[in-house]
């Protein structure tokens, strides 16, 4: 039997309760319970309430309690909107589960823990009587346990639409003990609960786990067949416990650094090198010769490690429990990672403003096909979850919407460049990395219209930007000269084709970076043949075709689909160096007569390091040779010609760096003391893995913590757990594969260093002071047909959450909610009266005025702006957010069913507004309301115009909500209706297209909708912009909020 009993301890803190917009005043309480849904045997003990719970003076003295294995918080009263109440209750859970001693980490990572957060309510005056409380709302949090990292997470749990309130929940969890099972846990067949039952067989002991059921010796009494097995299992047990300790220690030290000086002095502890400790334990037990000695020592060691974990866990809880600085730090980390995750499947592409007037652009109108590719791709299905996530709020691959953004600007920016400042630490988290990306539209000559392509190709240095290499370091480009400045220009076909020629000839310089995308086979063969004629130090096999797999091919280009053969030819020596560092088979080098090959130098370094008997001498020699390797690389480049102003070398993709870290961490794990070898062998090969990496240039960005300090000649401390998990590497690989499949010249928003929502929810202190001192920003929200003032409630909520402390004043228009079937002139007057009355009553002097409209409400907004009564406020117009607005009416709708339904409703309700939307209110289309409205100024008053549309919405035609020409209208241009339609588009867009102060952005949204009648007729997508919480938060947090700052 190889089952061990693992104990995982949880602590859940209930911090502040935030009344976002509750409908009812009364008494509330929060209840918490933990369940395990894993297939493995698991038991959750009854929750415990620590004695040091803090009772805030503002909270009634109703103490927390335990009811039916559920922790109940103190009861508190809510009286007004935006009220905050400190709960400050702590509950602890202890979970026991059986794990396989050979696969401890896999067994723990497969556990599924579910934390239930419930909101209970009563409006009676006796809140202490629990029987009077009623369940109002609940949320389920999935806790993904990671044996290597534990769980240290903050999550603001926002309840449903009818109970808009949030509670701050902080979760800590860690593996504390691994021991022989003292309880037998079996699954109840009728329920999902886990109950202890009488054991059918004797439980496993540490002896049976290590040696099995028998310990057999050979005849000479010197060889033990199962001793190696016992050593391996012992190492696995100790490693799991030490990894848990290491994670707690790392989190402890990080959170301690955020505390005040007095707290730092009180909780300061000595750092434990867990990797060295594991090596010492394994070395010692390997020196034992008999099974009894091994068993005794193993029992003592495991018990001691478990005790140390328990003691340190208690110390950790003393530091983090109910400390505001800890909660604040975890809140910022959670927000950054969560918004980064929302940025997945969110694409952006830049266009020149003239493109907005085009009828059909394949880059734009192929979004539907691209969304199908993304939705069915392994990339979408492998988006990593958060450590603690609420699927209803955070979404998964089945519920996350896919969004395409088209931004129209005067000039398109330069190709995307990823760089990092020298002072920044290399992050390994996929969503928490500090990558900086300059957005652009890549491969312009292939995708832009003919006139635009000529425009950009003819001026390759237009809009060039100089980067100071002293303040930043390019990822993927090894920097040789620290004083040089790299001028980046736009791509041109000529400059891309001549990259290798310019590289081999130092006399030629260019301001254009090489195209980072893969080219056709003809181009590749042409480049390879030309480069083979140059007199550079190249790889003999550089002209051979590379592998298609992005991970298996280390020579792939800068986060693109395939290898760039041009760069491969020029810097093959460095490629081989990296390949050897990753454990791949290097290709043969052609030695240059003028200098020693860097690879040869590296091989010599490796052999010397392995032949050294002492570790310190091996490191010293390798360090010196590393400097020699750098010199030889620099000389081999300079020998080809005169010095260039700036040298750019082999680009390394983020995928390569992640893989490098993963493979290296894997080798580090394998390089730990091997229990099947002697201690002499271990000493001889103890630094075999580091020495393989010593030849890498120090200017190359390296993720690994194992680095060489030239001055001190000391090896930095290593960690047992890999910083980059295999899931992260797999996800990046899936993303690169998707990028290669998509014919799309835009970017992933997740590739950018940050998103629009920079500040954690409810933390006003994070917002810069100058934002709080700004004038009031009046935001007018106007509902659509047959709507009400609460339609845009969620939009308002997430705008307030994404910019805490922002001076927003919302006017939720309700002047037309009683009658939206009247004519637009009547509804316009009602809206203007409501706005002016609101400003007068509250004595507002807004610095900015923005409008958010849904459906028909957008026409009312435009009509109001055209009125002379709003003339004095036009100069303060800032952002116009249109959600599925029929700016061009309902003409050329592809859904005959919707057209028939609208016609019936118009006749039934005798609706003037629906008649005007169909351009049938006048015999001549140019006399209709919408056409006359298009002639009046309106959109050009705004600084930002955002048009949100969806091809799944059949209530409002897609081209009408985006204000663009459709092919049906162009074909029908000879008719009066078609001609009027085309002129409306021109009237609306030309004032924006020729105004450099106005930003135009269009958004194409693909919701995850079910198969029902609402989806079929297009209603589901039409109202999804109002009630789909995941889409609203994703849109506002990733990009929307920046247009309201």
URDANOR-V142765 format. One record per helix or strand. SS is the DSSP state (H for helix, E for strand). FROM is the first residue (numbers start at 1). TO is the last residue. Records with the same first field share a line. If there is no record, write none. Layout:
BEGIN
SS: FROM-TO  FROM-TO
END
This chain:
BEGIN
E: 3-22  26-36  42-44  48-48  65-67  70-72  76-78  84-100  112-122  134-144  151-158  163-179  185-187  194-196  217-217  224-224  346-352  388-389  402-409  418-420  436-437  465-468  473-474  485-488  539-539  556-556  563-563  589-589  708-708  715-715  747-748  777-782  808-812  848-854  877-883  944-949  999-1006
H: 104-109  130-132  206-211  227-256  261-267  274-286  291-320  324-342  353-357  362-365  367-376  378-381  391-394  444-447  450-458  493-497  499-504  521-532  565-570  572-581  598-611  615-638  654-670  679-684  688-693  726-741  749-751  764-766  769-772  793-802  824-841  857-865  868-876  896-909  912-917  925-927  929-934  939-941  958-962  967-971  976-993  1013-1017  1019-1027  1029-1038  1040-1044
END
